[in-house]
Amino acid sequence: MLALAAALRLTGIEYGLPFPLLNPDERSIVPRAWAMVHGGGLDPHWFDYPSLVMYLLAPFQAWQDDPSYLAARLTMVVIALGGVAAAWWLGQRAYGPLAGFVAGRAQSTRACCCWLLSSPGPGDAGAGSPLRSRSPWPVLP
């Protein structure tokens, strides 16, 4: 289950590098996390989003000369895998093995939809709906 979750989350992880093109929020979050460990202090000076993500990314930016979007993406993959494991464990403990399996499987495949919605399709430079050009499933109008 974790292998499936990791495979789905690691597919296309280098898309747009070295520029933060996959998610525009990377331009705001990753440089601030990098600055926190390179003399900027623990205050990110930006509160459009809660600061926990920046605090989680900051230790992995410490050895980078410039903000590393790949290190940030890999850190978030590990956090997401922890979420899959937590869903499996909590479901199993609360309702039994089948519920744990269903919860873990639901969390492990959830990234597929996020990837389809956030990446442009072949020949689609952001215009139109990326979901329509990448999804193997029919999309309702």
Backbone torsions as a table, in degrees:
resi	resn	phi	psi	omega
1	MET	NA	-44.9	178.1
2	LEU	-67.2	-32.1	177.8
3	ALA	-65.7	-41.2	176.6
4	LEU	-63.4	-45.2	179.4
5	ALA	-61.3	-42.5	179.4
6	ALA	-66.4	-41.6	179.9
7	ALA	-62.3	-42.3	179.1
8	LEU	-67.0	-36.3	-177.8
9	ARG	-80.3	-26.6	-179.2
10	LEU	-87.4	-12.3	177.4
11	THR	-65.2	120.4	178.1
12	GLY	74.4	19.7	-176.1
13	ILE	-65.0	-24.1	179.5
14	GLU	-92.5	7.1	-179.6
15	TYR	-58.4	128.2	175.7
16	GLY	81.3	-3.4	-179.1
17	LEU	-74.4	144.9	12.1
18	PRO	-88.0	7.4	-179.4
19	PHE	-99.6	146.3	-178.0
20	PRO	-80.0	73.1	-175.9
21	LEU	-95.3	-22.1	-176.5
22	LEU	-68.6	-42.9	-177.9
23	ASN	-136.1	115.7	-177.4
24	PRO	-60.8	-21.4	178.9
25	ASP	-68.8	-20.1	177.9
26	GLU	-59.8	-34.7	-179.8
27	ARG	-63.5	-24.8	-179.9
28	SER	-94.5	-37.7	-171.6
29	ILE	-85.4	-49.1	-173.1
30	VAL	-64.7	-46.9	178.0
31	PRO	-61.9	-32.8	177.8
32	ARG	-70.9	-37.6	175.7
33	ALA	-64.6	-40.0	178.3
34	TRP	-63.8	-43.1	-179.1
35	ALA	-65.4	-30.2	-179.5
36	MET	-62.0	-33.5	-178.3
37	VAL	-101.5	3.7	177.6
38	HIS	-120.9	44.1	172.8
39	GLY	95.8	0.6	-178.5
40	GLY	-84.7	-11.8	-178.3
41	GLY	84.3	175.5	-175.2
42	LEU	-82.2	-7.9	177.4
43	ASP	-89.5	116.6	-177.7
44	PRO	-72.8	-12.6	-180.0
45	HIS	59.1	28.9	-179.4
46	TRP	-159.2	122.2	-172.8
47	PHE	-130.2	35.0	173.7
48	ASP	-68.6	-29.2	176.1
49	TYR	-126.2	157.4	173.6
50	PRO	-58.5	149.1	-171.1
51	SER	-83.2	-5.7	-175.5
52	LEU	-57.5	-41.5	-179.9
53	VAL	-61.2	-41.8	179.1
54	MET	-64.9	-39.0	177.5
55	TYR	-66.6	-34.0	178.1
56	LEU	-73.6	-32.8	-179.5
57	LEU	-80.7	-29.2	-172.7
58	ALA	-55.3	-46.1	-178.7
59	PRO	-60.3	-28.5	-178.5
60	PHE	-86.2	-4.0	175.1
61	GLN	-97.7	-6.9	-172.7
62	ALA	-61.8	-37.8	-176.5
63	TRP	-94.6	7.6	-179.9
64	GLN	-93.2	141.1	176.5
65	ASP	-76.8	-30.5	177.5
66	ASP	-130.3	163.9	176.5
67	PRO	-56.9	128.5	-177.6
68	SER	-104.6	108.6	178.9
69	TYR	-72.3	-32.4	178.1
70	LEU	-66.7	-43.4	177.3
71	ALA	-61.4	-38.6	178.8
72	ALA	-66.5	-42.7	179.3
73	ARG	-65.1	-41.4	178.8
74	LEU	-65.3	-37.8	176.5
75	THR	-61.5	-42.4	179.9
76	MET	-69.2	-30.7	175.2
77	VAL	-63.7	-44.0	179.2
78	VAL	-63.2	-41.0	177.8
79	ILE	-63.9	-41.4	178.7
80	ALA	-64.9	-38.4	176.7
81	LEU	-64.9	-34.9	173.9
82	GLY	-62.6	-35.7	176.3
83	GLY	-65.8	-38.2	176.7
84	VAL	-64.5	-47.1	179.6
85	ALA	-62.9	-38.8	179.3
86	ALA	-66.6	-40.5	178.3
87	ALA	-63.0	-43.1	178.4
88	TRP	-62.0	-48.8	-176.6
89	TRP	-64.3	-46.4	-179.1
90	LEU	-65.3	-41.4	177.9
91	GLY	-63.1	-40.7	179.7
92	GLN	-67.1	-44.3	-178.4
93	ARG	-68.2	-36.8	-175.2
94	ALA	-84.2	-39.1	-171.2
95	TYR	-129.7	-0.5	177.5
96	GLY	111.6	172.4	-174.4
97	PRO	-61.3	-39.3	-179.2
98	LEU	-65.0	-43.2	178.5
99	ALA	-64.3	-38.5	176.6
100	GLY	-62.7	-42.2	178.2
101	PHE	-63.4	-45.4	-179.4
102	VAL	-63.7	-44.7	179.9
103	ALA	-63.9	-44.6	178.8
104	GLY	-64.9	-41.4	179.4
105	ARG	-67.0	-39.4	178.4
106	ALA	-62.9	-43.6	178.2
107	GLN	-68.8	-35.2	-175.8
108	SER	-71.1	-31.2	-178.8
109	THR	-96.1	-2.6	-179.6
110	ARG	-64.0	-30.4	-178.3
111	ALA	-65.0	-26.3	-179.4
112	CYS	-58.7	-45.6	-179.7
113	CYS	-67.0	-38.7	178.7
114	CYS	-63.2	-40.9	179.6
115	TRP	-65.6	-42.1	-179.5
116	LEU	-64.6	-36.4	-177.9
117	LEU	-77.7	-22.6	-172.5
118	SER	-104.4	-6.3	-177.7
119	SER	-113.6	139.3	178.6
120	PRO	-71.4	150.0	179.7
121	GLY	-81.1	176.4	179.6
122	PRO	-62.9	126.7	-179.0
123	GLY	74.1	8.3	-178.0
124	ASP	-113.2	102.6	-177.0
125	ALA	-89.0	44.7	177.0
126	GLY	97.0	-14.8	-179.6
127	ALA	-80.5	144.9	179.7
128	GLY	77.6	-166.9	-179.0
129	SER	-95.7	117.8	177.1
130	PRO	-60.5	-31.8	-178.9
131	LEU	-62.7	-39.7	-178.6
132	ARG	-64.9	-34.9	-175.7
133	SER	-87.2	-18.6	-175.7
134	ARG	-109.9	-22.9	-171.6
135	SER	-76.5	131.5	174.8
136	PRO	-78.2	-7.2	-179.1
137	TRP	-102.3	149.9	178.8
138	PRO	-66.4	144.8	179.5
139	VAL	-112.8	129.6	179.7
140	LEU	-75.0	144.6	-179.3
141	PRO	-67.5	NA	NA
